[in-house]
Amino acid sequence: MFESPNTLEELCLDTICENMLTYIEPQIETKEGWWEKIESTDDYDDEIEKRYIFRDPEIFLINEISEKLMEKFVEKRLLCDATLNIFTESNTKLRNVKLKNCGKVSKKGMHILKQHKIVDLECVNLKNISIGQILGKKYMFLPKIYLNLSTLFRLFK
């Protein structure tokens, strides 16, 4: 049996992930609370708040593409609080979200997801966030949300 080649969509998503800084730009938070564009986050330590945004602020990805891009970020282990910022409701639309082995996603990153009308949320092996932080007040009263929290860990220090 022959293996079928990747679809054009898959190739495009791979290209975006491999050339991330072509499509999104890094920013750091200044002491005054403003966001400042930078060339690379390599020169800044983990103590400084970082985020990524689309270079074109007018871009909007439809639901299917938004979800597939997030899946590709998860697959390539690129998803963290900083990269979750590209998935704001003004740029993307998410309804089905699967977070697997995203050790760098915290409560701060989950705040971005709460902007969306998520109906299917799957969280597997998240280490820096509790169930309460995932659900928060927003999801507690939704009648039709499916939630899979397999192997969810909370680190106690």
N, C-alpha and C positions, 0 to 999 in steps of 0.2 A: 504494500500500500504506500502511495506517495503522500508526503506531507504537503499540504497546501501552503502557498506563500502567504505572508502577512497581507492583510487588507491595506488599502491606501490610508484608511482612517488610523489603523494601528501604526503604520509608518509615520504618519503626521504626529501622532501623540508621542511616539518615541523621540522624534526630532525635537519636539517642544521640550521634553524632559532633558534631553542631552544638550540642548542649547538654551537652557532656561533664561539666562541673562540677556538673550536677544529679545525676548518677549516680556519679561518682567524685570523691574529694577529694584535694587535693595535700597532701604532707607533705615536710618537710625533715629532714635528719639533724642532730641537735644535736652539740655538741662532745663530749658524753659518750657518743655513739653511739646515742642513743634517737631515735625518730621522733616528730615533733611536727606536729600538724595546723596548717595555715595556710589563709588565705582565698584567696590567689592566689600563684603563683610569680613574678609580674611584679616584685615588690620584691626578688628575690634574684638574685644573679649566677650565672653558669654554674659557678663554683667550688664552690658548695654543692650537696651531693648531694640530689636531689629524687626523689620517686616519687609515683605515684598508686595509690590502692586504692579498691575499691568502698565506697560509703558504708554499705551493708549488708554486713557481713562474712560473713553466712550465704548470700549469693546464690551460686547455682551455675548456670552456663550449660552446656547439653548440647553435645556435640561439634559438631554442625552449626551451632548458633548461635555458639559460640566461634570457629569457623573463619571464619564469615562476618563476624563483628565484627572479627576481625583483618584480614581482606581489606579491609574498609571503612576501617579505620585506615590501612592501607597506601595505599589508593586516594586518601585525602584527606590523605596525608602527615602523619598524626598519630602514627605509630608511631616511638617512640624508646625509649631505655633506661627513662625514667621511666614512660611509658605501658605498656610491656611488663609492668610489675609487676602490672597487673590480670589478667594471664593466668597466674596461679599455678595449680598443680594443685588447690588447695583451692577455687578459684572457677571454673575452666574445664577443658575437656578438649580437647586438640589432638592430631590424628594427621597431618593434612596442612597444612603451613605453606609459604606462599609469601611471601618477602621480596623486594620489588622496589624499587630506588631508595630504600632506607631508610638515608640517609647518617648518621643519628643513632643507629643501632644499633651497639653495640660488644660486646666480649667480656662485659661486665657484663650486658647485656641478653640475650645468648645463654644465660646461666646460667639464666634463667627458663624458656627452652624446654627445657632439659635435664631439667626435672622431668616432662616429658610423654613418652609412648611414641609418638614421632613415627616414622612409616613413610615419609612423603614430604616431603622438605625441598627447597625450591627457593630458591636465593639468587641474585639477579640484581642486579648493579651495587651491591654493598655496598662502601663505600670505607674503612671504619674497622676492618676485621676480616680476619684471614687464614683460609685454609682450615683450618689446624691449630686455630685458636681455635673455628671453627664445629664441627668434628668432635670435638675434645677426646678424652678417653679413653672417654667413654660410648658414642659412636656407632661406634667403630672395629671392634667385634666383632658388630654387629647384622647378621644374615644377610639381612634383607629391607628394607633402607632404600634408597630411590631418592633420589639427590642430584644436583641440577642446579646447577652453580656458574658459569653463564655470566657473563662479564664481571665477575668478582670481582676487586677491586683491593685492594691493601694500600698505604697511603700510607707512603712512606719519607721521613723528615724528617732 
